[in-house]
Amino acid sequence: MLGLSIAPTLTPKPTLYAIPKPVFNGVRIAHVCTTRHVSARNPRALVVTMAKREEELKEIREKPTEQLNEEIVELKGELFMLRLQRSARNEFKSSEFRRMRKRIARMLTVRRERELEEGINKRMSRKLDRQWKKSIVVRPPPSLKKLQEEEAAAEAKEST
């Protein structure tokens, strides 16, 4: 959709301190795009990702709150491990950052929706969130546990 506006010609008023103001004489064409950009290679990609997102949200909503909290902690640990890999310049998938952040945000959103259903206001929610964060026991994320198990297996294999 194109918007068209014609600028009137204005003559600047003389003032005590003459500061030249830009004067526009002409036609401005504003391009307004109302459709989303869809990939030329796969026009249905947007629909597929939306379906996956809806499926993932449905899966998250089925979980109990305790399991949701545990998963949030695990994903935050995984995100931390990815940051460590990036800082150590190890090989990693950069797309994992966005995927994990989005998944954590979805889980936190579902948790907040449940709080709203229970009638917990924003202030109380923050208080409960602080208590929950203090109660978290720091433990290594699953990917680190898996890595440690693989290293222990490799050492055991070398020693025998």
C-alpha positions as CSV (number, residue, x, y, z in Angstrom):
1,M,0.0,0.0,0.0
2,L,1.4,3.4,-0.9
3,G,0.7,6.6,0.9
4,L,1.0,9.9,-1.0
5,S,1.4,13.3,0.6
6,I,2.1,16.6,-1.1
7,A,4.1,19.1,1.0
8,P,2.9,22.7,0.7
9,T,5.5,25.3,0.0
10,L,6.2,27.4,3.1
11,T,8.2,30.6,3.3
12,P,10.1,30.9,6.5
13,K,9.2,33.9,8.7
14,P,12.0,36.4,9.4
15,T,13.2,36.2,13.0
16,L,15.7,38.0,15.1
17,Y,18.1,35.1,14.9
18,A,17.7,33.6,11.4
19,I,18.2,29.9,11.6
20,P,17.7,28.3,8.2
21,K,15.1,25.6,8.3
22,P,15.0,22.9,5.7
23,V,12.2,23.4,3.3
24,F,10.8,20.5,1.4
25,N,9.1,21.1,-2.0
26,G,7.9,17.9,-3.6
27,V,6.1,14.7,-3.1
28,R,6.8,12.1,-0.4
29,I,6.0,8.5,-1.1
30,A,5.6,6.4,2.0
31,H,5.6,2.6,1.5
32,V,3.5,0.7,4.0
33,C,3.8,-3.0,4.0
34,T,0.9,-4.9,5.6
35,T,2.1,-8.5,4.8
36,R,4.8,-10.4,6.5
37,H,7.9,-11.4,4.5
38,V,7.7,-15.1,3.7
39,S,10.7,-17.0,2.6
40,A,11.0,-17.4,-1.2
41,R,12.3,-21.0,-0.8
42,N,9.5,-22.2,1.4
43,P,6.4,-20.1,1.6
44,R,4.8,-22.5,4.2
45,A,7.7,-22.2,6.6
46,L,5.9,-19.6,8.6
47,V,2.9,-21.9,9.0
48,V,5.0,-24.8,10.1
49,T,6.9,-22.9,12.7
50,M,3.6,-21.5,14.1
51,A,2.3,-25.1,14.4
52,K,5.4,-26.2,16.1
53,R,5.1,-23.3,18.6
54,E,1.5,-24.1,19.3
55,E,2.4,-27.8,19.8
56,E,5.2,-26.9,22.2
57,L,2.9,-24.5,24.2
58,K,0.3,-27.3,24.5
59,E,3.0,-29.6,25.8
60,I,4.3,-27.0,28.3
61,R,0.7,-26.3,29.6
62,E,0.2,-30.0,30.3
63,K,3.1,-30.2,32.8
64,P,2.6,-29.5,36.5
65,T,4.2,-26.3,38.0
66,E,6.9,-28.2,39.9
67,Q,8.1,-30.0,36.8
68,L,7.9,-26.7,34.9
69,N,10.1,-25.0,37.5
70,E,12.7,-27.8,37.3
71,E,12.8,-27.6,33.6
72,I,13.3,-23.8,33.7
73,V,16.3,-24.3,36.0
74,E,17.8,-27.0,33.7
75,L,17.3,-24.8,30.6
76,K,18.9,-21.8,32.3
77,G,21.9,-24.1,33.2
78,E,22.1,-25.2,29.5
79,L,22.0,-21.6,28.4
80,F,24.9,-20.9,30.8
81,M,26.9,-23.8,29.4
82,L,26.3,-22.4,25.9
83,R,27.6,-19.0,27.0
84,L,30.7,-20.7,28.4
85,Q,31.3,-22.6,25.2
86,R,31.0,-19.3,23.3
87,S,33.4,-17.5,25.6
88,A,35.9,-20.4,25.3
89,R,35.4,-20.3,21.5
90,N,34.3,-23.9,21.3
91,E,32.2,-25.2,18.5
92,F,28.5,-24.7,19.2
93,K,25.2,-23.9,17.3
94,S,24.4,-20.2,17.6
95,S,20.7,-20.9,16.9
96,E,20.5,-22.7,20.2
97,F,20.7,-19.4,22.1
98,R,17.5,-18.1,20.6
99,R,15.7,-21.4,20.8
100,M,16.5,-21.8,24.5
101,R,15.7,-18.2,25.4
102,K,12.4,-18.6,23.7
103,R,11.6,-21.9,25.4
104,I,12.4,-20.4,28.8
105,A,10.2,-17.4,28.1
106,R,7.3,-19.6,27.1
107,M,7.7,-21.6,30.3
108,L,7.8,-18.5,32.4
109,T,4.8,-17.2,30.6
110,V,2.8,-20.3,31.3
111,R,3.9,-20.1,35.0
112,R,2.7,-16.5,35.2
113,E,-0.6,-17.4,33.5
114,R,-1.1,-20.0,36.3
115,E,-0.3,-17.4,38.9
116,L,-2.9,-15.0,37.4
117,E,-5.5,-17.8,37.5
118,E,-4.8,-18.2,41.2
119,G,-5.2,-14.5,41.7
120,I,-1.6,-13.7,42.6
121,N,-0.8,-10.1,41.8
122,K,2.4,-8.7,40.4
123,R,4.0,-7.8,43.7
124,M,3.3,-11.1,45.3
125,S,4.5,-12.9,42.1
126,R,7.9,-11.1,42.4
127,K,8.1,-12.0,46.1
128,L,7.4,-15.7,45.3
129,D,9.9,-15.6,42.4
130,R,12.7,-14.3,44.7
131,Q,11.9,-17.1,47.2
132,W,11.9,-19.7,44.5
133,K,15.3,-18.4,43.1
134,K,16.8,-18.6,46.6
135,S,15.5,-22.2,47.1
136,I,17.2,-23.4,43.9
137,V,20.0,-25.9,44.6
138,V,22.8,-25.4,42.1
139,R,23.5,-28.5,40.1
140,P,25.2,-29.1,36.8
141,P,23.0,-29.1,33.7
142,P,22.3,-32.4,32.0
143,S,24.7,-31.6,29.1
144,L,27.6,-31.2,31.6
145,K,26.7,-34.4,33.4
146,K,26.6,-36.3,30.0
147,L,30.0,-34.8,29.1
148,Q,31.5,-35.8,32.5
149,E,30.1,-39.4,32.1
150,E,31.7,-39.6,28.6
151,E,35.1,-38.4,30.0
152,A,34.9,-40.9,32.9
153,A,34.1,-43.7,30.4
154,A,37.0,-42.7,28.2
155,E,39.4,-42.7,31.1
156,A,38.1,-46.1,32.3
157,K,38.6,-47.5,28.8
158,E,42.2,-46.1,28.6
159,S,43.2,-47.5,32.0
160,T,42.0,-51.1,31.2
